[in-house]
Structures are given as structure tokens and as C-alpha cells.
Amino acid sequence: MSATKVMEQIERLPVEEQKELFVLLAKKVVATESGNPKPWLGKKLSFDEACDVVFRENRKLLGLLAK
């Protein structure tokens, strides 16, 4: 099946099912973007854990804040 036909079928889905599909696809894109899944994705993190993730994943941001 072509991508065009798949997109047409997605358009016919109820809005709630489209949202579920979007969430699934977004998670897949984020997990495979760097070639390895993010173990923290979808988990509830404490503030300190979230800060660790943000600064570990964004070294450039940490450098700018350090200035």
C-alpha cells in the first residue's frame, strides 16, 4: 500500500484514533531520532531527574547557561 493511500485512510479515522496514531508515531520518531531509544521517554520524572535529562541531552544549553 502506498503512503498516499495510508494517509487517506488515516484521514477517515475518528479524531480520537488519529490522536492515538499521532502519539504512537511521535514516540517512534523521538525514540529512533538518535538511533537509540530514550529510556526516560514516557516515564514520570522528578524535577532533578528531568533536569539531568535536559542537560545531558542538550550540552549546548548547559554551556550557554554556564556563561
Buried (B, 14 or more C-beta within 10 A) or exposed (E): EEEEEEEEEEEEEEEEEEEEEEEEEEBEEEBEEEEEEBEBEEEEEEEEEEEEBEEEEEEEEEEEEEE
